[in-house]
Amino acid sequence: METNSISIIKEVRTKEDLRSLQIGLEELALNIYGTGEKAWEKILENALPERFSAALLKLLGELPPEERLAKFKEILPELKNKIAQMRVLKIDLAFEPTGEFLEDLNQWIDQELGLEVVLDVGYEKALLGGARMALDGKYGDFSAARLLENILLDEKEKILQELIGKPH
C-alpha cells in the first residue's frame, strides 16, 4: 500500500539533504526492527534531521501510537525507493545564493521539473553572471562569461579591425 510521502520528499531540497535522508533511513532500517513501541521514535529523532523526522511523525500522527511503528516499517521501503529515484540538478552560480533565492529556485524547480529533483548549488566567481547547469547528463552554460566569449569569437575580425585598423 503506497502512502502519501510527499510531505517528506518535499523537505529534500539539496544534494546534502538527499544524502542525509538516505543515511538516516539506512540507520533506521538497521535499528528499527526489534525496538519497542516507544523506543522507535527516539531512534527516528536521532537518525534523521529534525525536519525529516517531524514530517514523518506528522505523516504517521493520525494513527494511534501503537500502530505507528508498524506503519513506518511498511512505508520505509517505499520512502527509500522514492529518494533513490531523485535526480540532482547541478547549478553553478556567479554569486553566493541567499536562503530566499534558494527557496525561490526550489519552488520553480518543483513547478517545472517536479519534486524528484534536488539542487547541488556551487559558487564560481569566474562565471561573471548567469549559471551553468547539468541534469541527467545534459549540460548548459548560460553564464555571462560564456556569452562574452561567444561574442568575442563571433566578432573577432570586427573587433581587431576597430582596435588596430586593419583586417586579420
DSSP file (Angstrom, degrees, kcal/mol; ACC not computed):
  #  RESIDUE AA STRUCTURE BP1 BP2  ACC     N-H-->O    O-->H-N    N-H-->O    O-->H-N    TCO  KAPPA ALPHA  PHI   PSI    X-CA   Y-CA   Z-CA
    1    1 A M              0   0    0      0, 0.0     2,-0.3     0, 0.0     0, 0.0   0.000 360.0 360.0 360.0 121.4    0.0    0.0    0.0
    2    2 A E        -     0   0    0     76,-0.0     2,-0.2     1,-0.0    73,-0.1  -0.621 360.0-158.7 -83.5 139.2    1.5    3.3   -1.1
    3    3 A T        -     0   0    0     -2,-0.3     2,-1.4    72,-0.1     3,-0.0  -0.638  31.6 -93.3-111.0 170.0    1.3    6.2    1.3
    4    4 A N        +     0   0    0     -2,-0.2     3,-0.4     1,-0.2     4,-0.1  -0.688  51.9 158.7 -86.6  92.3    1.5    9.9    0.8
    5    5 A S    >>  +     0   0    0     -2,-1.4     4,-2.4     1,-0.2     3,-0.8   0.210  39.6 108.8 -98.8  14.3    5.2   10.6    1.5
    6    6 A I  H 3> S+     0   0    0      1,-0.3     4,-2.9     2,-0.2     5,-0.2   0.859  71.5  61.8 -58.8 -36.0    5.2   13.9   -0.4
    7    7 A S  H 34 S+     0   0    0     -3,-0.4     4,-0.4     1,-0.2    -1,-0.3   0.845 110.1  40.0 -61.5 -32.6    5.5   15.8    2.8
    8    8 A I  H X4 S+     0   0    0     -3,-0.8     3,-1.1     2,-0.2     4,-0.4   0.911 115.4  49.9 -80.4 -45.9    8.8   14.1    3.5
    9    9 A I  H >< S+     0   0    0     -4,-2.4     3,-1.5     1,-0.3    -2,-0.2   0.863 104.0  61.3 -59.6 -36.4   10.1   14.2   -0.1
   10   10 A K  T 3< S+     0   0    0     -4,-2.9    -1,-0.3     1,-0.3    -2,-0.2   0.757  96.2  60.6 -64.3 -24.3    9.2   17.9   -0.2
   11   11 A E  T <  S+     0   0    0     -3,-1.1     2,-1.0    -4,-0.4    -1,-0.3   0.648  82.6  91.1 -76.8 -15.1   11.7   18.5    2.6
   12   12 A V    <   +     0   0    0     -3,-1.5   105,-0.1    -4,-0.4     3,-0.1  -0.729  44.4 148.8 -85.4 106.0   14.5   17.2    0.4
   13   13 A R        +     0   0    0     -2,-1.0   106,-2.4   105,-0.1     2,-0.3   0.725  54.8  33.6-110.1 -31.0   15.8   20.4   -1.3
   14   14 A T  B  > S-a  119   0A   0    104,-0.3     4,-2.4     1,-0.1   106,-0.2  -0.767  81.1-106.2-127.0 168.4   19.6   19.8   -1.8
   15   15 A K  H  > S+     0   0    0    104,-2.8     4,-2.4    -2,-0.3     5,-0.2   0.868 122.5  53.9 -59.8 -37.3   22.0   17.1   -2.6
   16   16 A E  H  > S+     0   0    0    103,-0.3     4,-2.5     2,-0.2    -1,-0.2   0.899 107.3  50.3 -65.4 -41.0   23.2   17.3    1.0
   17   17 A D  H  > S+     0   0    0      2,-0.2     4,-2.6     1,-0.2     5,-0.2   0.928 110.0  51.2 -59.3 -45.5   19.5   16.8    2.2
   18   18 A L  H  X S+     0   0    0     -4,-2.4     4,-2.5     1,-0.2    -2,-0.2   0.932 112.1  45.0 -58.9 -48.3   19.2   13.8    0.0
   19   19 A R  H  X S+     0   0    0     -4,-2.4     4,-2.6     1,-0.2     5,-0.2   0.908 112.3  52.0 -63.6 -42.4   22.3   12.2    1.3
   20   20 A S  H  X S+     0   0    0     -4,-2.5     4,-2.3     1,-0.2    -2,-0.2   0.902 111.6  46.3 -61.4 -42.5   21.4   13.0    4.9
   21   21 A L  H  X S+     0   0    0     -4,-2.6     4,-2.7     2,-0.2     5,-0.2   0.904 111.6  51.7 -68.0 -41.3   17.9   11.4    4.5
   22   22 A Q  H  X S+     0   0    0     -4,-2.5     4,-2.0    -5,-0.2    -2,-0.2   0.936 112.5  45.2 -60.5 -46.5   19.4    8.3    2.7
   23   23 A I  H  X S+     0   0    0     -4,-2.6     4,-2.4     1,-0.2    -2,-0.2   0.921 113.9  50.0 -63.3 -44.4   21.9    7.7    5.6
   24   24 A G  H  X S+     0   0    0     -4,-2.3     4,-2.5    -5,-0.2    -2,-0.2   0.896 110.4  48.9 -62.4 -41.4   19.2    8.3    8.2
   25   25 A L  H  X S+     0   0    0     -4,-2.7     4,-2.6     2,-0.2    -1,-0.2   0.871 110.3  51.6 -68.1 -35.6   16.8    5.9    6.6
   26   26 A E  H  X S+     0   0    0     -4,-2.0     4,-1.8    -5,-0.2    -2,-0.2   0.923 110.8  48.3 -64.3 -43.3   19.6    3.2    6.3
   27   27 A E  H  X S+     0   0    0     -4,-2.4     4,-1.6     1,-0.2    -2,-0.2   0.912 112.4  49.2 -62.7 -42.0   20.3    3.7   10.0
   28   28 A L  H  X S+     0   0    0     -4,-2.5     4,-3.1     1,-0.2     5,-0.3   0.923 108.2  53.5 -61.8 -44.1   16.6    3.4   10.8
   29   29 A A  H  < S+     0   0    0     -4,-2.6     4,-0.5     1,-0.2    -1,-0.2   0.862 111.1  46.8 -60.8 -35.3   16.3    0.3    8.7
   30   30 A L  H  < S+     0   0    0     -4,-1.8    -1,-0.2     1,-0.1    -2,-0.2   0.803 125.2  29.1 -74.7 -29.4   19.2   -1.3   10.7
   31   31 A N  H  < S+     0   0    0     -4,-1.6    -2,-0.2    -3,-0.2    -3,-0.2   0.628 101.0  75.6-108.8 -15.8   17.9   -0.3   14.1
   32   32 A I  S >< S+     0   0    0     -4,-3.1     3,-1.6    -5,-0.2     2,-0.4   0.843  76.9  81.3 -73.0 -33.7   14.1   -0.1   13.9
   33   33 A Y  T 3  S+     0   0    0     -4,-0.5     3,-0.1    -5,-0.3     0, 0.0  -0.606  99.2  23.7 -77.3 125.8   13.4   -3.9   13.9
   34   34 A G  T 3  S+     0   0    0     -2,-0.4    -1,-0.3     1,-0.4     2,-0.2   0.397  94.0 121.9 100.2  -0.9   13.4   -5.2   17.4
   35   35 A T    <   -     0   0    0     -3,-1.6    -1,-0.4     1,-0.1    -3,-0.0  -0.617  63.1-111.7 -91.2 156.8   12.7   -1.9   19.1
   36   36 A G     >  -     0   0    0     -2,-0.2     4,-1.2    -3,-0.1    -1,-0.1  -0.214  35.3 -95.1 -77.4 173.7    9.7   -1.4   21.3
   37   37 A E  T  4 S+     0   0    0      1,-0.2     4,-0.3     2,-0.2    32,-0.1   0.808 123.8  38.3 -61.4 -31.8    6.7    0.7   20.6
   38   38 A K  T  > S+     0   0    0      1,-0.1     4,-0.6     2,-0.1     3,-0.5   0.779 108.8  60.0 -92.4 -28.3    8.2    3.7   22.5
   39   39 A A  H  > S+     0   0    0      1,-0.2     4,-1.7     2,-0.2     3,-0.5   0.758  88.7  71.1 -74.4 -25.4   11.9    3.5   21.5
   40   40 A W  H  X S+     0   0    0     -4,-1.2     4,-2.5     1,-0.2    -1,-0.2   0.843  92.4  56.3 -66.3 -33.4   11.5    3.8   17.8
   41   41 A E  H  > S+     0   0    0     -3,-0.5     4,-2.4    -4,-0.3    -1,-0.2   0.863 106.2  51.7 -65.9 -33.9   10.5    7.5   17.9
   42   42 A K  H  X S+     0   0    0     -4,-0.6     4,-2.0    -3,-0.5    -1,-0.2   0.910 110.1  48.3 -67.1 -42.3   13.8    8.2   19.7
   43   43 A I  H  X S+     0   0    0     -4,-1.7     4,-2.4     2,-0.2     5,-0.2   0.917 111.0  52.2 -61.2 -43.1   15.8    6.3   17.0
   44   44 A L  H  X S+     0   0    0     -4,-2.5     4,-1.9     1,-0.2    -2,-0.2   0.925 109.7  47.9 -58.8 -47.2   13.9    8.3   14.4
   45   45 A E  H  < S+     0   0    0     -4,-2.4    -1,-0.2     1,-0.2    -2,-0.2   0.848 116.1  44.2 -65.0 -34.5   14.7   11.6   16.0
   46   46 A N  H  < S+     0   0    0     -4,-2.0    -1,-0.2     1,-0.1    -2,-0.2   0.812 114.9  47.1 -80.3 -30.5   18.4   10.7   16.4
   47   47 A A  H  < S+     0   0    0     -4,-2.4    -2,-0.2    -5,-0.2    -3,-0.2   0.805 111.6  48.3 -83.0 -30.0   18.8    9.2   12.9
   48   48 A L  S  < S-     0   0    0     -4,-1.9   -27,-0.1    -5,-0.2   -28,-0.0  -0.830  89.4-101.7-115.4 148.3   17.2   12.0   10.9
   49   49 A P    >>  -     0   0    0      0, 0.0     4,-2.2     0, 0.0     3,-1.0  -0.320  47.8-104.0 -57.0 152.2   17.5   15.8   10.8
   50   50 A E  H 3> S+     0   0    0      1,-0.3     4,-3.1     2,-0.2     5,-0.3   0.836 117.3  54.8 -54.3 -42.5   14.6   17.3   12.6
   51   51 A R  H 3> S+     0   0    0      1,-0.2     4,-1.7     2,-0.2    -1,-0.3   0.845 111.5  45.9 -66.5 -30.1   12.6   18.5    9.6
   52   52 A F  H <> S+     0   0    0     -3,-1.0     4,-2.3     2,-0.2    -2,-0.2   0.924 115.2  44.9 -74.7 -45.2   12.6   14.9    8.2
   53   53 A S  H  X S+     0   0    0     -4,-2.2     4,-2.8     1,-0.2     5,-0.2   0.899 114.0  50.8 -65.5 -38.0   11.6   13.3   11.4
   54   54 A A  H  X S+     0   0    0     -4,-3.1     4,-2.3    -5,-0.3    -1,-0.2   0.915 111.1  48.1 -64.5 -42.2    9.0   15.9   12.1
   55   55 A A  H  X S+     0   0    0     -4,-1.7     4,-2.1    -5,-0.3    -2,-0.2   0.894 113.9  47.3 -65.2 -39.0    7.5   15.4    8.6
   56   56 A L  H  X S+     0   0    0     -4,-2.3     4,-2.1     2,-0.2    -2,-0.2   0.922 112.4  48.2 -68.6 -44.2    7.5   11.7    9.1
   57   57 A L  H  X S+     0   0    0     -4,-2.8     4,-1.1     1,-0.2    -2,-0.2   0.867 111.2  51.7 -64.4 -35.2    5.9   11.9   12.6
   58   58 A K  H  < S+     0   0    0     -4,-2.3     4,-0.4     2,-0.2    -1,-0.2   0.915 108.6  51.2 -65.5 -41.8    3.3   14.2   11.2
   59   59 A L  H  < S+     0   0    0     -4,-2.1     3,-0.4     1,-0.2    -2,-0.2   0.894 119.3  36.2 -60.1 -40.8    2.5   11.8    8.4
   60   60 A L  H >< S+     0   0    0     -4,-2.1     3,-2.0     1,-0.2    -1,-0.2   0.559  93.9  93.4 -88.6  -9.5    2.1    9.0   11.0
   61   61 A G  T 3< S+     0   0    0     -4,-1.1    -1,-0.2     1,-0.3    -2,-0.1   0.681  73.4  65.1 -62.0 -20.9    0.5   11.2   13.6
   62   62 A E  T 3  S+     0   0    0     -3,-0.4    -1,-0.3    -4,-0.4    -2,-0.1   0.641  91.1  81.5 -77.1 -12.8   -3.0   10.4   12.5
   63   63 A L  S <  S-     0   0    0     -3,-2.0     5,-0.1     1,-0.1    -3,-0.0  -0.561  95.8 -95.8 -89.1 154.5   -2.6    6.8   13.6
   64   64 A P    >>  -     0   0    0      0, 0.0     3,-2.2     0, 0.0     4,-0.8  -0.437  41.7-111.9 -61.7 145.0   -2.9    5.5   17.2
   65   65 A P  H >> S+     0   0    0      0, 0.0     3,-0.7     0, 0.0     4,-0.6   0.815 115.7  58.7 -51.9 -35.7    0.6    5.4   18.8
   66   66 A E  H 34 S+     0   0    0      1,-0.2     4,-0.3     2,-0.1   -28,-0.0   0.672 108.0  46.9 -71.6 -14.6    0.6    1.6   18.9
   67   67 A E  H <> S+     0   0    0     -3,-2.2     4,-2.1     2,-0.1    -1,-0.2   0.558  90.4  83.3 -99.6 -10.8    0.1    1.4   15.1
   68   68 A R  H <X S+     0   0    0     -4,-0.8     4,-2.8    -3,-0.7     5,-0.2   0.900  88.3  50.3 -65.1 -43.8    2.8    4.0   14.1
   69   69 A L  H  X S+     0   0    0     -4,-0.6     4,-2.5     1,-0.2    -1,-0.2   0.927 111.7  48.0 -61.5 -45.2    5.8    1.6   14.2
   70   70 A A  H  > S+     0   0    0     -4,-0.3     4,-1.3     1,-0.2    -1,-0.2   0.906 113.6  47.7 -62.8 -41.1    4.1   -1.0   12.0
   71   71 A K  H  X S+     0   0    0     -4,-2.1     4,-2.3     2,-0.2    -2,-0.2   0.901 110.6  51.9 -66.7 -40.5    3.0    1.7    9.5
   72   72 A F  H  X S+     0   0    0     -4,-2.8     4,-1.9     1,-0.2    -2,-0.2   0.923 107.5  51.6 -62.4 -43.3    6.5    3.1    9.5
   73   73 A K  H  < S+     0   0    0     -4,-2.5    -1,-0.2     1,-0.2    -2,-0.2   0.822 110.9  51.0 -61.3 -29.7    8.0   -0.3    8.8
   74   74 A E  H  < S+     0   0    0     -4,-1.3     4,-0.5    -5,-0.2    -2,-0.2   0.883 115.6  38.4 -74.1 -39.8    5.5   -0.6    5.9
   75   75 A I  H  X S+     0   0    0     -4,-2.3     4,-2.7     1,-0.2     5,-0.2   0.628  93.8  86.0 -89.9 -12.1    6.4    2.8    4.3
   76   76 A L  H  X S+     0   0    0     -4,-1.9     4,-2.6     1,-0.2     5,-0.2   0.919  91.3  46.1 -56.2 -48.2   10.2    2.7    4.9
   77   77 A P  H  > S+     0   0    0      0, 0.0     4,-2.3     0, 0.0    -1,-0.2   0.903 113.1  50.7 -62.5 -38.4   10.9    0.7    1.7
   78   78 A E  H  > S+     0   0    0     -4,-0.5     4,-2.3     2,-0.2    -2,-0.2   0.927 112.0  46.9 -62.5 -45.0    8.6    3.0   -0.3
   79   79 A L  H  X S+     0   0    0     -4,-2.7     4,-2.3     2,-0.2     5,-0.2   0.914 111.8  50.1 -65.0 -43.9   10.3    6.1    1.0
   80   80 A K  H  X S+     0   0    0     -4,-2.6     4,-1.6    -5,-0.2    -1,-0.2   0.891 111.3  50.3 -61.5 -39.3   13.8    4.6    0.4
   81   81 A N  H  X S+     0   0    0     -4,-2.3     4,-1.1    -5,-0.2    -2,-0.2   0.914 109.4  50.5 -64.8 -43.9   12.8    3.8   -3.2
   82   82 A K  H  < S+     0   0    0     -4,-2.3     3,-0.5     1,-0.2     4,-0.3   0.906 112.0  45.9 -64.1 -41.8   11.4    7.3   -3.8
   83   83 A I  H >< S+     0   0    0     -4,-2.3     3,-1.0     1,-0.2    -1,-0.2   0.820 106.8  59.2 -73.6 -26.6   14.5    9.1   -2.6
   84   84 A A  H 3< S+     0   0    0     -4,-1.6    -1,-0.2     1,-0.2    -2,-0.2   0.775 104.3  52.6 -67.5 -24.4   16.7    6.7   -4.6
   85   85 A Q  T 3< S+     0   0    0     -4,-1.1    -1,-0.2    -3,-0.5    -2,-0.2   0.487  83.3 116.8 -89.1  -4.0   14.9    7.8   -7.8
   86   86 A M    <   -     0   0    0     -3,-1.0     2,-0.3    -4,-0.3    31,-0.2  -0.373  56.7-141.6 -68.7 144.8   15.6   11.5   -7.1
   87   87 A R  E     -b  117   0A   0     29,-3.4    31,-2.9    -2,-0.1     2,-0.5  -0.770   7.6-129.9-107.3 152.3   17.7   13.4   -9.6
   88   88 A V  E     -b  118   0A   0     -2,-0.3     2,-0.7    29,-0.2    48,-0.5  -0.895   9.4-157.2-107.7 126.2   20.3   16.0   -8.9
   89   89 A L  E     -b  119   0A   0     29,-3.4    31,-2.2    -2,-0.5     2,-0.5  -0.903  14.2-152.5 -99.5 110.5   20.3   19.4  -10.8
   90   90 A K  E     +bC 120 134A   0     44,-2.6    44,-2.1    -2,-0.7     2,-0.4  -0.741  17.7 179.5 -86.3 123.6   23.9   20.8  -10.6
   91   91 A I  E     -bC 121 133A   0     29,-2.3    31,-3.1    -2,-0.5     2,-0.5  -0.989  14.7-164.7-128.6 123.6   23.9   24.6  -10.8
   92   92 A D  E     -bC 122 132A   0     40,-2.7    40,-2.0    -2,-0.4     2,-0.3  -0.942  17.2-166.9-104.3 125.0   27.0   26.8  -10.6
   93   93 A L  E     -bC 123 131A   0     29,-2.8    31,-3.4    -2,-0.5    34,-0.2  -0.740  29.9-131.4-111.2 158.2   26.2   30.4   -9.9
   94   94 A A  S    S+     0   0    0     36,-1.0     2,-0.3    -2,-0.3    34,-0.1   0.409  93.0  42.2 -85.7   1.4   28.3   33.5  -10.2
   95   95 A F  S    S-     0   0    0     27,-0.2    -2,-0.2    35,-0.2    29,-0.1  -0.952  93.6 -98.3-142.9 159.8   27.1   34.6   -6.7
   96   96 A E        -     0   0    0     -2,-0.3     2,-0.1    27,-0.1    27,-0.1  -0.732  48.1-131.0 -81.2 116.7   26.6   33.1   -3.4
   97   97 A P        -     0   0    0      0, 0.0     2,-0.1     0, 0.0    -1,-0.0  -0.370  12.5-131.5 -73.3 146.0   22.8   32.5   -3.2
   98   98 A T     >  -     0   0    0      1,-0.1     4,-2.4    -2,-0.1     5,-0.2  -0.428  27.8-106.6 -83.6 166.6   20.8   33.5   -0.2
   99   99 A G  H  > S+     0   0    0      1,-0.2     4,-2.2     2,-0.2     5,-0.1   0.881 122.8  52.9 -59.2 -39.0   18.3   31.2    1.5
  100  100 A E  H  > S+     0   0    0      2,-0.2     4,-2.4     1,-0.2    -1,-0.2   0.906 108.2  49.8 -64.9 -42.2   15.5   33.2   -0.1
  101  101 A F  H  > S+     0   0    0      1,-0.2     4,-2.7     2,-0.2    -2,-0.2   0.926 111.2  49.1 -61.8 -44.7   17.0   32.8   -3.5
  102  102 A L  H  X S+     0   0    0     -4,-2.4     4,-2.7     2,-0.2    -2,-0.2   0.880 110.1  51.2 -63.8 -37.9   17.4   29.0   -3.0
  103  103 A E  H  X S+     0   0    0     -4,-2.2     4,-2.3     2,-0.2    -1,-0.2   0.931 111.9  46.7 -64.8 -44.6   13.8   28.7   -1.8
  104  104 A D  H  X S+     0   0    0     -4,-2.4     4,-2.2     2,-0.2    -2,-0.2   0.909 113.1  49.9 -61.8 -41.7   12.5   30.6   -4.9
  105  105 A L  H  X S+     0   0    0     -4,-2.7     4,-2.5     1,-0.2    -2,-0.2   0.909 110.0  50.4 -63.4 -43.1   14.7   28.4   -7.1
  106  106 A N  H  X S+     0   0    0     -4,-2.7     4,-2.7     2,-0.2    -1,-0.2   0.892 109.2  51.1 -62.6 -40.3   13.4   25.2   -5.4
  107  107 A Q  H  X S+     0   0    0     -4,-2.3     4,-2.0     2,-0.2    -1,-0.2   0.913 111.1  48.3 -63.5 -41.7    9.8   26.4   -5.9
  108  108 A W  H  X S+     0   0    0     -4,-2.2     4,-2.8     2,-0.2     5,-0.3   0.923 112.0  49.2 -63.9 -43.6   10.5   27.0   -9.6
  109  109 A I  H  X>S+     0   0    0     -4,-2.5     4,-3.4     1,-0.2     5,-1.4   0.911 109.0  52.8 -62.2 -43.1   12.2   23.6   -9.9
  110  110 A D  H  <5S+     0   0    0     -4,-2.7     4,-0.5     3,-0.2    -1,-0.2   0.912 114.5  42.7 -57.7 -42.9    9.2   21.9   -8.2
  111  111 A Q  H  <5S+     0   0    0     -4,-2.0    -2,-0.2    -5,-0.2    -1,-0.2   0.908 126.0  31.2 -70.4 -42.6    6.8   23.5  -10.7
  112  112 A E  H  <5S+     0   0    0     -4,-2.8    -2,-0.2    -5,-0.2    -3,-0.2   0.843 137.3  16.9 -88.3 -36.1    8.9   22.9  -13.8
  113  113 A L  T  <5S-     0   0    0     -4,-3.4    -3,-0.2    -5,-0.3     3,-0.2   0.607 104.0-117.1-115.9 -17.8   10.7   19.7  -13.1
  114  114 A G    > < -     0   0    0     -5,-1.4     3,-1.1    -4,-0.5    -1,-0.2  -0.216  36.0 -67.8 100.4 167.9    8.8   18.1  -10.2
  115  115 A L  T 3  S+     0   0    0      1,-0.3    -1,-0.2    -5,-0.2    -5,-0.1   0.648 116.5  76.6 -69.7 -16.4    9.6   17.1   -6.6
  116  116 A E  T 3  S+     0   0    0     -3,-0.2   -29,-3.4    -6,-0.1     2,-0.5   0.355  79.7  85.6 -82.2  10.4   12.0   14.4   -7.6
  117  117 A V  E <   - b   0  87A   0     -3,-1.1     2,-0.3   -31,-0.2   -29,-0.2  -0.942  57.2-173.9-113.2 130.1   14.8   16.9   -8.5
  118  118 A V  E     - b   0  88A   0    -31,-2.9   -29,-3.4    -2,-0.5     2,-0.3  -0.825  22.7-110.6-119.0 161.1   17.1   18.3   -5.8
  119  119 A L  E     -ab  14  89A   0   -106,-2.4  -104,-2.8    -2,-0.3     2,-0.4  -0.673  19.3-173.8 -97.4 143.0   19.8   21.0   -6.1
  120  120 A D  E     - b   0  90A   0    -31,-2.2   -29,-2.3    -2,-0.3     2,-0.4  -0.869  26.6-168.6-126.2  95.2   23.6   20.8   -5.9
  121  121 A V  E     - b   0  91A   0     -2,-0.4     2,-0.3   -31,-0.2   -29,-0.2  -0.733   8.4-177.9 -97.8 130.8   24.5   24.5   -5.9
  122  122 A G  E     - b   0  92A   0    -31,-3.1   -29,-2.8    -2,-0.4     2,-0.5  -0.816  19.0-136.3-119.5 163.9   28.0   25.8   -6.4
  123  123 A Y  E     + b   0  93A   0     -2,-0.3     2,-0.4   -31,-0.2   -29,-0.2  -0.983  25.1 168.0-124.5 124.8   29.5   29.3   -6.4
  124  124 A E    >   -     0   0    0    -31,-3.4     3,-1.7    -2,-0.5     4,-0.2  -0.883  21.7-163.8-143.1 107.5   32.0   30.3   -9.1
  125  125 A K  G >  S+     0   0    0     -2,-0.4     3,-2.0     1,-0.3    -1,-0.1   0.796  85.3  73.1 -58.6 -31.3   33.0   34.0   -9.5
  126  126 A A  G 3  S+     0   0    0      1,-0.3    -1,-0.3     2,-0.1   -32,-0.1   0.649  80.8  72.7 -62.8 -14.6   34.5   33.3  -12.9
  127  127 A L  G <  S-     0   0    0     -3,-1.7    18,-2.0   -34,-0.2     2,-1.5   0.742  82.6-158.5 -71.6 -21.1   31.0   32.9  -14.4
  128  128 A L    <   -     0   0    0     -3,-2.0     2,-0.3    -4,-0.2    -1,-0.1  -0.035  65.7 -17.9  68.2 -34.0   30.6   36.7  -14.1
  129  129 A G  S    S+     0   0    0     -2,-1.5    15,-2.6   -34,-0.0    16,-0.5  -0.923 109.5  40.2 176.4 166.7   26.8   36.3  -14.1
  130  130 A G  E    S- D   0 143A   0     13,-0.3   -36,-1.0    -2,-0.3     2,-0.3  -0.434  77.2 -90.8  77.8-152.3   24.2   33.7  -15.1
  131  131 A A  E     -CD  93 142A   0     11,-0.6    11,-2.8   -38,-0.2     2,-0.4  -0.990   9.7-133.1-158.5 159.4   24.7   30.0  -14.4
  132  132 A R  E     -CD  92 141A   0    -40,-2.0   -40,-2.7    -2,-0.3     2,-0.3  -0.966  32.0-170.8-114.2 139.7   25.9   26.6  -15.6
  133  133 A M  E     -CD  91 140A   0      7,-2.9     7,-2.9    -2,-0.4     2,-0.3  -0.968  14.4-175.9-134.9 148.2   23.5   23.7  -15.2
  134  134 A A  E     +CD  90 139A   0    -44,-2.1   -44,-2.6    -2,-0.3     2,-0.3  -0.987  10.0 163.6-142.9 133.7   23.7   19.9  -15.6
  135  135 A L  E >  S- D   0 138A   0      3,-2.3     3,-2.1    -2,-0.3   -46,-0.1  -0.952  70.4 -10.6-150.5 128.1   20.8   17.4  -15.2
  136  136 A D  T 3  S-     0   0    0    -48,-0.5     3,-0.1    -2,-0.3   -47,-0.1   0.851 129.7 -49.9  52.9  41.0   20.7   13.8  -16.3
  137  137 A G  T 3  S+     0   0    0      1,-0.3     2,-0.4     0, 0.0    -1,-0.3   0.462 112.6 118.6  81.2   0.2   23.9   14.1  -18.4
  138  138 A K  E <   -D  135   0A   0     -3,-2.1    -3,-2.3     2,-0.0     2,-0.4  -0.857  45.3-164.0-103.1 137.9   22.7   17.3  -20.2
  139  139 A Y  E     -D  134   0A   0     -2,-0.4     2,-0.4    -5,-0.2    -5,-0.2  -0.945  10.7-177.5-126.5 138.7   24.8   20.4  -19.7
  140  140 A G  E     -D  133   0A   0     -7,-2.9    -7,-2.9    -2,-0.4     2,-0.7  -0.997  13.9-156.1-137.2 133.5   24.0   24.1  -20.4
  141  141 A D  E     +D  132   0A   0     -2,-0.4    -9,-0.2    -9,-0.2    -2,-0.0  -0.908  24.0 160.5-109.4 105.4   26.3   27.1  -20.0
  142  142 A F  E     +D  131   0A   0    -11,-2.8   -11,-0.6    -2,-0.7   -10,-0.2  -0.108  31.9 132.0-113.4  31.8   24.2   30.2  -19.5
  143  143 A S  E  >  -D  130   0A   0    -13,-0.3     4,-2.1     1,-0.1   -13,-0.3  -0.483  66.1-125.9 -87.8 155.6   26.9   32.3  -17.9
  144  144 A A  H  > S+     0   0    0    -15,-2.6     4,-2.8   -17,-0.6     5,-0.2   0.850 112.1  59.3 -65.0 -34.4   27.9   35.8  -18.9
  145  145 A A  H  > S+     0   0    0    -18,-2.0     4,-2.3   -16,-0.5    -1,-0.2   0.915 107.3  45.4 -60.9 -43.1   31.4   34.6  -19.3
  146  146 A R  H  > S+     0   0    0    -19,-0.2     4,-2.4     2,-0.2    -2,-0.2   0.904 113.2  49.8 -67.8 -41.5   30.3   32.1  -22.0
  147  147 A L  H  X S+     0   0    0     -4,-2.1     4,-2.3     2,-0.2    -2,-0.2   0.917 111.9  48.3 -62.9 -42.4   28.1   34.7  -23.7
  148  148 A L  H  X S+     0   0    0     -4,-2.8     4,-2.7     2,-0.2    -2,-0.2   0.915 110.6  51.3 -64.1 -42.7   31.0   37.2  -23.7
  149  149 A E  H  X S+     0   0    0     -4,-2.3     4,-2.3    -5,-0.2    -2,-0.2   0.908 110.3  49.5 -59.9 -43.2   33.4   34.5  -25.1
  150  150 A N  H  X S+     0   0    0     -4,-2.4     4,-2.7     2,-0.2     5,-0.2   0.911 111.3  48.8 -62.9 -43.2   30.9   33.8  -27.9
  151  151 A I  H  X S+     0   0    0     -4,-2.3     4,-2.4     2,-0.2    -2,-0.2   0.938 111.5  49.3 -62.6 -46.5   30.5   37.4  -28.8
  152  152 A L  H  < S+     0   0    0     -4,-2.7    -2,-0.2     1,-0.2    -1,-0.2   0.892 114.3  45.2 -61.8 -40.0   34.3   37.9  -28.9
  153  153 A L  H >< S+     0   0    0     -4,-2.3     3,-0.9    -5,-0.2     4,-0.3   0.918 115.0  47.0 -69.5 -42.6   34.8   34.9  -31.1
  154  154 A D  H 3< S+     0   0    0     -4,-2.7     3,-0.2     1,-0.2    -2,-0.2   0.843 122.1  35.8 -66.8 -33.4   31.9   35.8  -33.4
  155  155 A E  T 3X S+     0   0    0     -4,-2.4     4,-2.8    -5,-0.2     5,-0.2   0.145  81.0 119.4-107.4  18.3   33.1   39.4  -33.7
  156  156 A K  H <> S+     0   0    0     -3,-0.9     4,-2.8     1,-0.2     5,-0.2   0.907  76.7  45.5 -52.9 -52.0   36.8   38.8  -33.6
  157  157 A E  H  > S+     0   0    0     -4,-0.3     4,-2.3     1,-0.2    -1,-0.2   0.914 114.7  47.7 -61.1 -44.2   37.6   40.3  -37.1
  158  158 A K  H  > S+     0   0    0      2,-0.2     4,-2.1     1,-0.2    -1,-0.2   0.906 113.0  48.6 -64.8 -42.0   35.4   43.3  -36.5
  159  159 A I  H  X S+     0   0    0     -4,-2.8     4,-2.4     2,-0.2    -2,-0.2   0.928 112.3  48.1 -65.1 -45.7   37.0   44.0  -33.1
  160  160 A L  H  X S+     0   0    0     -4,-2.8     4,-2.8    -5,-0.2     6,-0.5   0.896 110.9  51.8 -62.1 -39.8   40.5   43.6  -34.4
  161  161 A Q  H  X S+     0   0    0     -4,-2.3     4,-1.5    -5,-0.2    -1,-0.2   0.908 112.1  45.9 -63.5 -41.9   39.7   45.9  -37.3
  162  162 A E  H  < S+     0   0    0     -4,-2.1    -2,-0.2    -5,-0.2    -1,-0.2   0.888 116.7  44.9 -67.2 -39.5   38.4   48.5  -34.9
  163  163 A L  H  < S+     0   0    0     -4,-2.4    -2,-0.2    -5,-0.2    -3,-0.2   0.909 131.9  15.2 -75.0 -43.2   41.3   48.2  -32.5
  164  164 A I  H  < S-     0   0    0     -4,-2.8    -3,-0.2     2,-0.2    -2,-0.2   0.450  97.5-120.8-116.6  -1.8   44.2   48.2  -34.9
  165  165 A G  S  < S+     0   0    0     -4,-1.5    -4,-0.2    -5,-0.5    -3,-0.1   0.578  79.3  85.1  78.7  10.4   42.7   49.5  -38.0
  166  166 A K  S    S-     0   0    0     -6,-0.5    -2,-0.2     0, 0.0    -1,-0.1  -0.997  75.8-110.2-143.4 149.9   43.4   46.5  -40.3
  167  167 A P              0   0    0      0, 0.0    -9,-0.1     0, 0.0   -10,-0.1  -0.398 360.0 360.0 -75.3 153.5   41.7   43.2  -41.0
  168  168 A H              0   0    0    -11,-0.1   -11,-0.1    -2,-0.1     0, 0.0   0.322 360.0 360.0-122.5 360.0   43.3   39.9  -39.9
